Amino acid sequence: MSERQGLRADSTHFTLDGAPFRILGGSIHYFRVPRAYWRDRLLKLKACGLNTLTTYVPWNLHEPERGVYLFQEELDLEAYIRLAGELGLWMILRPGPYICAEWDLGGLPSWLLQDKKMKLRTTYSGFTSAVNSYFDKLIPRITPLQYKKGGPVIAVQVENEYGSYAKDEQYMSFIKEALLSRGISELLLTSDNHDGLKCGGVDGVLQTVNLQKLTFGDVPHLAELQPQKPLMVMEYWSGWFDVWGKPHHVFSAQEMISIVRELLDRGISINFYMFHGGTSFGFMNGAVDLGTYKPQTSSYDYDAPLTESGDYTTKYHLLRSLLSTYSNEPISEPPAVQSRRAYEPVAVTHYISLWESLQCAETVSAMNLTITFFLSLLYFPQKWNTNEGICLNIPTSKSGSNCGRQNS
């Protein structure tokens, strides 16, 4: 039996197993959506007329402490990929190691900064060694799920918007080889905004562009840099992220539909970032600092087609109507609207005072322990499903106080 050909970019149009193929994708991050809702959100994505799911992979959640790897329960990436395949969706993975995503340190683990000479996103040996160790654990989980091996993964992105950083000319080649040498054999992509395209590429890897409006010539610029290749908008920004103290961003549904229609009429592949944003749990929301520090909200609603809580919007219904006209087959009916429930009051039995926790911030290791504890509560709740008390003892250099407490 001949090997499946996978996604190819040999001409001006993509092919999948030799047949013409257009990527109609949507981004939903598994780590921003409770696992109990994964199926609902992916069914809604498919029912909108999309054929591909995309997600980042956050290094700082999967390796919260050096050498400690978490890939279970809410962080079960393999289960998420398999679910996409089960529902008839293709998958594009964006494993970083840097992901941006309005996520703390762009998904890079904070323990990297214990190295006072650290140079993030470069070929500095301290960084590449950490990436190699992480990829040794991550990539073998992905390779069996590639298209050529019967899985849904049709493409993998190399790093993320590196053209906007571009501190090391050898770095992108290092990341590319780190993927290939561990068995990634599907199509490789990069993703950059207009200005980043010039420095964000790497030999043998398809470039894609990120945009929201067509007034800046991003698509012609990509076509000029990469002639006779398929054009793809890896991030079509369906809205925008919010920062504390500013109004919620809203991008007109009618304007979005007009732009998307033009892209589709030109034969361009597209991925909606975000299709469903969800929530940045566990103090993992990022920040913007372009002269003024602006922390992002924990809500990652993004004014996306699905709200933070997964509800339909006018944007969803208009997009579904548009995409149905570009589909060769009838698209599935959207799942029923989620029911609402009034919950009984919850008695807080375990807590930690902010002021007490600040005493624990005197050393990096203590703060990492605090953050790891909170993340374990969020992503591994059954671990703490007990009637026994939780006592979190964190050593400090001065007070030696107990930094966790249980109500009596």
C-alpha positions as CSV (number, residue, x, y, z in Angstrom):
1,M,0.0,0.0,0.0
2,S,1.4,3.4,-1.0
3,E,2.1,6.0,1.7
4,R,-0.4,8.8,2.2
5,Q,1.0,11.9,0.6
6,G,-0.2,14.4,3.3
7,L,-0.6,18.1,2.8
8,R,1.5,19.5,0.0
9,A,2.3,23.0,-1.1
10,D,3.9,22.3,-4.5
11,S,1.9,24.8,-6.5
12,T,-0.4,27.8,-5.9
13,H,-2.9,25.5,-4.2
14,F,-2.7,23.0,-1.4
15,T,-3.3,19.3,-2.1
16,L,-4.1,16.5,0.4
17,D,-3.4,13.0,-0.8
18,G,-3.1,14.5,-4.3
19,A,-6.5,16.2,-4.3
20,P,-7.0,20.0,-4.2
21,F,-7.6,21.1,-0.6
22,R,-8.3,24.4,1.1
23,I,-7.6,24.9,4.8
24,L,-10.6,26.3,6.6
25,G,-9.4,26.4,10.2
26,G,-10.2,27.7,13.6
27,S,-8.1,28.1,16.7
28,I,-9.3,26.6,20.0
29,H,-6.7,26.1,22.7
30,Y,-7.3,23.0,24.8
31,F,-5.6,24.6,27.8
32,R,-8.1,27.5,27.8
33,V,-11.2,25.2,27.7
34,P,-12.2,22.7,30.4
35,R,-11.9,19.2,29.0
36,A,-15.6,18.5,29.6
37,Y,-16.3,21.1,26.9
38,W,-13.8,20.0,24.3
39,R,-16.3,18.0,22.3
40,D,-19.0,20.7,22.4
41,R,-16.6,23.4,21.1
42,L,-15.1,21.2,18.3
43,L,-18.6,20.1,17.1
44,K,-19.5,23.8,16.9
45,L,-16.4,24.5,14.9
46,K,-17.2,21.8,12.5
47,A,-20.8,22.8,12.2
48,C,-19.7,26.3,11.2
49,G,-18.2,24.8,8.0
50,L,-14.5,24.5,9.1
51,N,-12.4,21.5,8.4
52,T,-9.3,22.1,10.5
53,L,-8.5,22.7,14.2
54,T,-5.4,24.6,15.3
55,T,-3.9,24.9,18.7
56,Y,-0.8,26.2,20.4
57,V,1.1,24.0,22.9
58,P,2.1,25.8,26.1
59,W,5.6,24.6,27.3
60,N,5.1,26.3,30.7
61,L,2.1,24.1,31.5
62,H,3.6,20.9,30.2
63,E,6.9,21.4,32.1
64,P,6.1,23.7,35.0
65,E,9.3,22.7,36.8
66,R,12.4,21.6,35.0
67,G,12.1,17.8,34.3
68,V,8.5,17.6,35.5
69,Y,6.2,16.8,32.6
70,L,2.4,17.0,32.6
71,F,0.4,15.5,29.8
72,Q,-2.7,14.2,31.6
73,E,-6.3,15.2,32.3
74,E,-6.8,18.9,31.3
75,L,-3.4,18.8,29.5
76,D,-3.9,15.6,27.6
77,L,-2.8,16.9,24.2
78,E,-3.0,13.5,22.6
79,A,-6.6,13.1,23.6
80,Y,-7.4,16.5,22.1
81,I,-5.8,15.5,18.8
82,R,-7.6,12.2,18.7
83,L,-10.9,13.8,19.5
84,A,-10.4,16.2,16.5
85,G,-9.8,13.2,14.3
86,E,-12.8,11.3,15.7
87,L,-15.0,14.3,14.8
88,G,-13.6,14.5,11.2
89,L,-11.3,17.5,11.7
90,W,-7.8,17.9,10.5
91,M,-5.2,19.4,12.9
92,I,-2.5,22.0,12.6
93,L,-0.2,22.0,15.7
94,R,1.8,25.1,16.8
95,P,4.2,23.7,19.4
96,G,6.5,26.7,19.7
97,P,8.5,26.5,21.9
98,Y,7.5,30.2,22.0
99,I,3.8,30.7,21.3
100,C,2.9,34.3,22.2
101,A,-0.9,33.6,22.5
102,E,-1.2,36.4,25.1
103,W,0.1,33.7,27.5
104,D,2.6,34.3,30.3
105,L,6.1,34.6,28.9
106,G,4.7,33.4,25.6
107,G,4.5,29.9,27.0
108,L,8.1,29.7,28.0
109,P,8.6,28.4,31.5
110,S,9.7,30.9,34.1
111,W,12.4,28.6,35.5
112,L,14.4,29.3,32.3
113,L,15.2,32.7,33.9
114,Q,17.0,31.1,36.8
115,D,20.0,31.1,34.3
116,K,21.2,34.7,34.7
117,K,22.8,34.5,31.2
118,M,19.7,33.1,29.5
119,K,18.9,34.3,26.0
120,L,15.4,33.3,25.1
121,R,14.6,32.2,21.6
122,T,18.2,32.0,20.5
123,T,20.8,29.2,20.0
124,Y,22.2,30.0,23.5
125,S,23.1,26.6,24.8
126,G,21.1,27.0,28.0
127,F,18.0,27.6,26.0
128,T,18.5,24.9,23.3
129,S,19.3,22.3,25.9
130,A,16.0,23.0,27.6
131,V,14.1,23.0,24.3
132,N,15.7,19.6,23.3
133,S,14.7,18.1,26.7
134,Y,11.1,19.3,26.3
135,F,10.8,18.3,22.6
136,D,12.1,14.8,23.6
137,K,9.0,14.4,25.7
138,L,6.5,16.3,23.5
139,I,7.2,15.4,19.9
140,P,7.0,11.6,20.4
141,R,3.4,12.2,21.5
142,I,2.6,13.9,18.2
143,T,4.4,11.8,15.6
144,P,2.0,8.8,15.8
145,L,-0.9,11.2,15.2
146,Q,0.4,12.6,11.9
147,Y,-1.6,12.2,8.7
148,K,0.9,9.8,7.1
149,K,0.5,7.5,10.0
150,G,-3.3,7.6,9.9
151,G,-3.8,10.6,12.3
152,P,-5.4,14.0,11.8
153,V,-2.2,16.2,12.1
154,I,-1.6,17.6,8.6
155,A,0.9,20.4,9.4
156,V,3.2,21.7,12.2
157,Q,4.3,25.3,12.7
158,V,7.9,26.2,13.3
159,E,8.1,28.6,16.3
160,N,5.8,31.6,16.2
161,E,6.1,35.1,14.6
162,Y,9.9,34.9,14.9
163,G,10.3,37.6,12.3
164,S,9.1,40.2,14.9
165,Y,11.9,39.1,17.2
166,A,14.7,37.8,14.9
167,K,17.6,37.8,17.4
168,D,19.5,34.8,16.0
169,E,19.8,33.9,12.3
170,Q,20.5,30.2,13.2
171,Y,17.6,29.8,15.6
172,M,14.8,28.9,13.2
173,S,16.9,26.3,11.5
174,F,17.6,24.8,14.9
175,I,13.8,24.6,15.7
176,K,13.1,23.1,12.2
177,E,15.7,20.4,12.7
178,A,14.5,19.8,16.3
179,L,11.1,18.9,14.8
180,L,12.4,16.9,11.8
181,S,15.0,14.9,13.7
182,R,12.2,13.7,16.1
183,G,10.0,12.4,13.4
184,I,7.8,15.3,12.3
185,S,7.2,14.5,8.6
186,E,4.1,16.6,7.7
187,L,4.2,20.1,6.1
188,L,6.0,22.7,8.1
189,L,4.8,26.3,8.3
190,T,5.8,29.6,9.7
191,S,3.5,32.4,10.8
192,D,4.3,36.2,10.8
193,N,2.7,39.6,10.4
194,H,3.5,41.8,7.4
195,D,6.8,43.2,8.7
196,G,7.9,39.9,10.2
197,L,7.7,38.0,6.9
198,K,11.0,39.3,5.8
199,C,13.0,37.7,8.7
200,G,10.6,35.0,9.9
201,G,11.1,32.3,7.3
202,V,13.4,29.3,7.0
203,D,14.5,27.3,4.0
204,G,12.1,24.6,3.0
205,V,9.2,25.8,5.2
206,L,6.0,27.4,3.9
207,Q,5.4,31.0,5.1
208,T,1.9,32.2,6.1
209,V,0.7,35.6,7.2
210,N,-1.4,37.0,10.1
211,L,-3.8,39.9,9.5
212,Q,-7.3,41.3,10.1
213,K,-7.8,43.8,7.3
214,L,-6.7,43.9,3.7
215,T,-5.7,47.5,3.6
216,F,-2.0,47.0,4.2
217,G,-1.1,44.7,1.3
218,D,-0.2,41.7,3.5
219,V,-1.4,39.1,1.0
220,P,0.4,40.5,-2.1
221,H,3.5,40.9,0.0
222,L,3.4,37.2,1.0
223,A,2.8,36.3,-2.7
224,E,5.8,38.3,-3.8
225,L,8.1,36.8,-1.2
226,Q,6.8,33.3,-2.0
227,P,5.7,33.0,-5.6
228,Q,3.9,29.8,-6.9
229,K,3.0,28.7,-3.4
230,P,-0.4,28.4,-1.7
231,L,-1.5,31.6,0.1
232,M,-2.7,31.1,3.7
233,V,-3.7,33.5,6.5
234,M,-2.6,31.5,9.5
235,E,-4.2,34.0,11.9
236,Y,-7.2,35.8,10.7
237,W,-7.9,37.9,13.7
238,S,-11.7,37.5,14.4
239,G,-11.4,40.1,17.1
240,W,-8.7,41.1,19.6
241,F,-7.6,40.5,23.2
242,D,-8.5,42.8,26.0
243,V,-6.3,44.6,28.6
244,W,-7.3,45.7,32.1
245,G,-8.7,49.2,32.3
246,K,-9.7,49.4,28.6
247,P,-13.1,48.6,26.9
248,H,-13.8,45.1,25.5
249,H,-12.6,44.9,21.9
250,V,-15.3,44.4,19.3
251,F,-14.7,43.8,15.6
252,S,-17.8,44.2,13.4
253,A,-19.2,40.9,12.3
254,Q,-20.3,42.4,9.0
255,E,-16.9,43.8,8.3
256,M,-15.2,40.5,9.1
257,I,-17.6,38.6,6.8
258,S,-16.8,41.0,3.9
259,I,-13.1,40.5,4.3
260,V,-13.3,36.7,4.7
261,R,-15.5,36.5,1.6
262,E,-12.8,38.4,-0.4
263,L,-10.1,36.0,0.9
264,L,-12.1,32.9,0.0
265,D,-13.0,34.3,-3.5
266,R,-9.2,34.6,-4.1
267,G,-8.7,31.0,-3.2
268,I,-6.8,31.7,0.0
269,S,-6.8,29.3,2.9
270,I,-7.7,30.8,6.3
271,N,-7.5,30.0,10.0
272,F,-9.7,32.0,12.4
273,Y,-7.7,33.2,15.4
274,M,-9.6,32.8,17.6
275,F,-12.7,30.7,16.7
276,H,-13.2,30.2,20.5
277,G,-10.9,32.0,22.9
278,G,-11.9,30.6,26.3
279,T,-10.1,31.6,29.5
280,S,-6.5,32.2,30.6
281,F,-6.6,30.2,33.8
282,G,-4.2,30.3,36.7
283,F,-2.5,33.7,36.4
284,M,-1.3,32.7,32.9
285,N,-2.7,35.8,31.1
286,G,0.1,37.8,29.5
287,A,0.8,41.5,29.1
288,V,1.7,44.1,26.5
289,D,4.5,46.6,27.2
290,L,5.2,49.0,24.3
291,G,6.2,51.8,26.7
292,T,3.2,51.3,29.0
293,Y,2.6,48.0,30.8
294,K,-0.8,46.7,30.1
295,P,-1.7,43.3,31.6
296,Q,-4.2,41.3,29.7
297,T,-7.5,40.1,31.2
298,S,-8.0,36.4,32.2
299,S,-11.0,36.4,29.8
300,Y,-9.8,35.5,26.3
301,D,-13.2,36.1,24.7
302,Y,-11.5,37.8,21.8
303,D,-14.9,38.8,20.3
304,A,-14.6,35.4,18.5
305,P,-17.5,33.6,16.8
306,L,-18.0,31.6,20.0
307,T,-18.0,33.6,23.3
308,E,-15.7,32.8,26.2
309,S,-18.4,30.5,27.6
310,G,-18.9,28.8,24.2
311,D,-22.2,30.5,23.2
312,Y,-23.1,31.3,19.6
313,T,-22.9,34.9,18.3
314,T,-24.1,36.8,15.3
315,K,-20.5,36.4,14.0
316,Y,-20.9,32.6,14.2
317,H,-24.1,32.5,12.3
318,L,-23.0,34.9,9.6
319,L,-19.8,33.0,9.2
320,R,-21.6,29.6,9.0
321,S,-23.9,31.0,6.3
322,L,-20.9,32.3,4.3
323,L,-18.9,29.1,4.6
324,S,-21.8,26.9,3.6
325,T,-21.7,28.5,0.1
326,Y,-18.0,27.3,-0.3
327,S,-18.7,23.8,0.8
328,N,-19.2,20.9,-1.6
329,E,-21.2,19.0,1.0
330,P,-24.0,20.1,3.5
331,I,-22.5,21.1,6.8
332,S,-23.7,19.6,10.1
333,E,-26.3,21.2,12.3
334,P,-24.9,23.2,15.3
335,P,-25.2,21.5,18.7
336,A,-28.0,22.7,20.9
337,V,-27.5,25.8,23.0
338,Q,-26.0,25.0,26.4
339,S,-28.3,24.9,29.3
340,R,-27.6,27.1,32.4
341,R,-27.7,26.0,36.0
342,A,-27.9,27.8,39.3
343,Y,-25.3,26.4,41.6
344,E,-25.4,26.3,45.4
345,P,-23.1,28.5,47.4
346,V,-19.6,27.1,47.8
347,A,-17.8,27.2,51.1
348,V,-14.2,28.0,50.8
349,T,-12.1,25.6,52.9
350,H,-8.6,26.1,51.5
351,Y,-7.0,29.4,50.8
352,I,-3.8,31.3,50.7
353,S,-3.4,35.0,51.6
354,L,-1.9,37.2,48.9
355,W,0.2,39.0,51.5
356,E,1.4,35.7,53.0
357,S,2.3,34.4,49.5
358,L,4.4,37.5,48.9
359,Q,6.6,36.4,51.7
360,C,7.2,33.3,49.7
361,A,8.4,35.2,46.7
362,E,11.9,35.8,48.2
363,T,13.2,32.9,46.1
364,V,12.3,31.9,42.6
365,S,11.9,28.3,43.7
366,A,9.3,29.2,46.3
367,M,7.3,31.3,43.9
368,N,7.4,28.5,41.3
369,L,6.1,26.1,43.9
370,T,3.2,28.4,44.7
371,I,2.3,28.8,41.0
372,T,2.7,25.1,40.4
373,F,0.3,24.4,43.3
374,F,-2.4,26.7,41.9
375,L,-2.0,25.2,38.4
376,S,-2.4,21.7,39.8
377,L,-5.6,22.7,41.4
378,L,-6.9,24.0,38.1
379,Y,-5.6,21.3,35.7
380,F,-5.7,18.3,38.0
381,P,-8.7,18.9,40.3
382,Q,-9.3,15.3,41.2
383,K,-5.9,15.1,42.8
384,W,-7.3,17.4,45.5
385,N,-10.7,15.8,45.7
386,T,-10.4,14.9,49.3
387,N,-12.1,15.7,52.6
388,E,-8.7,16.0,54.2
389,G,-7.0,19.3,54.7
390,I,-4.4,20.8,52.4
391,C,-1.4,22.3,54.0
392,L,1.1,24.0,51.7
393,N,4.4,24.6,53.4
394,I,6.7,26.8,51.5
395,P,10.1,27.6,52.9
396,T,11.1,31.3,53.1
397,S,14.5,32.7,53.8
398,K,13.4,34.9,56.7
399,S,10.0,34.3,58.3
400,G,9.8,30.6,57.9
401,S,6.0,31.0,58.1
402,N,3.4,28.5,56.8
403,C,2.2,30.0,53.6
404,G,-0.9,27.9,53.2
405,R,-3.9,27.6,55.5
406,Q,-7.0,25.7,56.0
407,N,-10.2,27.1,57.5
408,S,-11.1,25.3,60.7
